[in-house]
């Protein structure tokens, strides 16, 4: 009985330490970098989402500014809306409203 109580106490402490230190961040996109191609609808940031599509973003929070954060590629969690999908250079243009690293 004593061994059982010690085991349960140990398991409870381990679970508590794990839950305190574990970051629950699920990324849904990768910022590939600035789009430096020269075409009619090129420019902005290239964003690859978890569904395998690559979008361009012209409107995004300051935290994603390529001058401020230029160590590409990096994973992020973003909220975005598809603005236009007529651009032939990517799967469309998105506007990013929120970003978490």
Steps between C-alpha positions, in 0.01 A plus 500: 500500500784735586665432165176580318464838676860591423456405136182704467663799669801473268276469193295801612811714547637399160169584335491838673857587393431394142182707475673809642791486257331370187426765236182428311578690181370353180640666193289521187742674263862559405626844400726416206635852450452815299385449141768673292376383161420763240153436359161670496376355829826406674627650822402484865571195715479143383296293747469122475203361693464150644271402213798534263390821329728802462346845529626854479425749775518875447316591822639347818579598861823692565646196676533330160681791335793349306731778621420428866499119473708372212616153609290307247335252499322488836176354630208712615136470590295749297141608448447598139240558232534424131474830315559398141591179322558632148874548541691254285815525715344322802181338627360842585537815705418497870464762770646396836311641797676324790833326553651294783853366513 
